[in-house]
Amino acid sequence: MSEVIIRPTNPETDAAAIEENLCEPGVLRYFPMCNRQEVKDSVAIWLQNSKKGYAYTAELDGKPVGMMQLYINPQEKLKHQCLFSIVIDVNHRGHGIGTKLINHCFEVAKKKFGIEQIHLEVYEGNPAKRLYDRLGFTEYGRHKHFLKEADGTYSTKIHMLKYL
């Protein structure tokens, strides 16, 4: 495998890849969006975060293969912590790209933004939870029946946290 490069997300060149990855059926199962318009709205927020320097892209052979964003609070009392989201191209999972991207964001979050703790929300059954466990996140709560699918089934949201 060629070397993975982590760089700031570029709204002009990365928007289509973010949308494509979020629309992948296996991915949408673990995100709260359910249709193309909701995905487009989420991509717009992602791109706004990129303009603030809060979003990063993993690139392989000149192509975006993973993206991550930080949700940094503007309120002074909340600036020490942030939420993040990540998506890795289905064809590039299991190759260490997610680990590299998350570790990069840990470093940036701590050094550039003064983040002391980073948290995430993952839905029960999402295979990415193993990655989060391995990277030192700990579970601090569950919200049962959080996500309601079109077929009427519910998913539990797991809250996880890591101190930087």
Buried (B, 14 or more C-beta within 10 A) or exposed (E): EEEBEBEBBBBEEBBEBBBBBBBEEEBBBBBBBBEEEBBBEBBEEBBEBBEEBBBBBBBBEEEBBBBBBBBBEEEEEEBEBBBBBBBBBEEBBEBBBBEBBBEBBBEBBBEEBEBEEBBBBBBBEBEBBEBBEEBEBEEEEEEEEBBEEEEEEEBBBBBBBBEB
